[in-house]
Amino acid sequence: MDLSWMYIYSKYIILLASRTHVGLLIGIRILTGIVTGPGSPSAAIPLSERSTVPPLSQAGSNFGIIITTPLMSITIEEYFLGGWPSAFYVFGMLSCLWFTGWCRFGYNSPDQHPRISNEECRFLKK
């Protein structure tokens, strides 16, 4: 099983837990934080001195928190899809869509990217 299926299954587990019991949901979220927590600081390490991707990635993460927090409050307050579980339904499905796009347009190296020129590839490998 590759990681993409594991990601999608993890979202469904959170959705199921949100309907089953709040304690189960909290436990799964704590376990997710413990497992994924070490990845966040390692993502901030620049690959090279001229790289702007890690700071932009961190800024995007913070921007996402700023945007999603009020949206979650609105969906919960409006009792959309059953109240507080709607935060997990809506943002779980959005994250699955984001992951699908990331798998479609992301590549492991510049060599594998179909739309990158040879000049850009050489520059990135310096």
C-alpha positions as CSV (number, residue, x, y, z in Angstrom):
1,M,0.0,0.0,0.0
2,D,1.5,3.4,-0.9
3,L,1.3,6.5,1.2
4,S,-1.5,8.1,-0.8
5,W,-4.0,5.5,0.3
6,M,-2.7,5.7,3.9
7,Y,-3.4,9.5,3.8
8,I,-6.9,9.0,2.5
9,Y,-7.7,6.2,5.1
10,S,-6.4,8.5,7.9
11,K,-9.0,11.1,6.9
12,Y,-11.8,8.6,6.9
13,I,-10.7,7.3,10.4
14,I,-11.0,10.9,11.7
15,L,-14.4,11.3,10.1
16,L,-15.6,8.0,11.7
17,A,-14.1,8.9,15.1
18,S,-15.9,12.3,15.0
19,R,-19.2,10.4,14.7
20,T,-18.4,7.7,17.2
21,H,-17.0,9.4,20.4
22,V,-15.3,12.6,21.1
23,G,-12.6,10.8,23.3
24,L,-11.7,8.6,20.3
25,L,-11.4,11.7,18.1
26,I,-9.1,13.4,20.6
27,G,-7.0,10.3,21.0
28,I,-6.5,10.0,17.2
29,R,-5.7,13.7,16.9
30,I,-3.1,13.3,19.7
31,L,-1.6,10.3,18.0
32,T,-1.5,12.1,14.7
33,G,0.3,15.0,16.3
34,I,2.9,12.8,17.8
35,V,3.6,11.0,14.6
36,T,3.6,14.0,12.2
37,G,5.0,16.6,14.6
38,P,8.7,15.9,13.9
39,G,8.1,16.6,10.2
40,S,7.3,20.3,10.6
41,P,10.7,21.5,11.9
42,S,12.5,19.4,9.3
43,A,10.5,21.0,6.5
44,A,11.8,24.4,7.5
45,I,15.5,23.5,6.9
46,P,16.5,25.2,3.6
47,L,17.9,23.0,0.9
48,S,20.2,25.7,-0.2
49,E,20.9,29.4,0.8
50,R,19.1,30.7,-2.2
51,S,15.9,28.6,-1.6
52,T,12.7,30.5,-0.7
53,V,10.5,27.4,-0.7
54,P,10.8,26.5,3.1
55,P,9.9,30.0,4.3
56,L,7.0,30.2,1.9
57,S,5.9,26.8,3.0
58,Q,5.9,27.9,6.6
59,A,4.0,31.1,5.7
60,G,1.4,29.1,3.8
61,S,0.9,26.8,6.8
62,N,0.3,29.8,9.1
63,F,-2.0,31.5,6.5
64,G,-4.0,28.3,6.4
65,I,-4.5,28.3,10.1
66,I,-5.6,31.9,10.0
67,I,-8.2,31.2,7.3
68,T,-9.5,27.8,8.5
69,T,-10.1,28.7,12.2
70,P,-12.9,31.2,11.5
71,L,-14.3,29.0,8.7
72,M,-14.5,26.1,11.2
73,S,-16.3,28.3,13.7
74,I,-18.9,29.3,11.1
75,T,-19.6,25.7,10.0
76,I,-19.9,24.5,13.5
77,E,-22.2,27.5,14.5
78,E,-24.5,27.0,11.5
79,Y,-24.9,23.3,12.4
80,F,-23.7,22.4,9.0
81,L,-23.5,18.6,8.6
82,G,-24.3,18.0,12.2
83,G,-22.3,20.7,14.0
84,W,-18.8,20.2,15.2
85,P,-18.1,17.1,13.1
86,S,-18.6,19.3,10.0
87,A,-15.1,20.8,10.7
88,F,-13.6,17.4,10.1
89,Y,-15.9,16.6,7.1
90,V,-15.3,19.8,5.2
91,F,-11.6,20.2,5.9
92,G,-10.9,16.5,5.6
93,M,-12.4,16.5,2.1
94,L,-10.6,19.7,1.1
95,S,-7.3,18.2,2.3
96,C,-8.0,15.0,0.2
97,L,-8.5,17.2,-2.8
98,W,-5.3,19.1,-2.0
99,F,-3.4,15.8,-1.7
100,T,-4.8,14.6,-5.0
101,G,-3.6,17.8,-6.7
102,W,-0.2,17.5,-5.0
103,C,0.2,13.9,-6.2
104,R,-0.8,15.0,-9.8
105,F,1.5,18.0,-10.1
106,G,4.3,17.3,-7.7
107,Y,7.5,15.5,-8.7
108,N,10.4,14.0,-6.8
109,S,13.1,15.7,-8.8
110,P,13.5,18.2,-11.6
111,D,14.5,15.3,-13.9
112,Q,11.0,13.8,-13.6
113,H,9.1,17.1,-14.2
114,P,7.7,17.2,-17.8
115,R,7.5,21.0,-18.1
116,I,10.9,22.1,-16.8
117,S,13.5,23.2,-19.2
118,N,17.1,21.8,-19.3
119,E,18.4,25.2,-18.2
120,E,16.1,25.3,-15.2
121,C,17.0,21.7,-14.3
122,R,20.7,22.5,-14.4
123,F,20.2,25.6,-12.2
124,L,18.3,23.6,-9.6
125,K,20.9,20.9,-9.4
126,K,23.7,23.4,-8.7
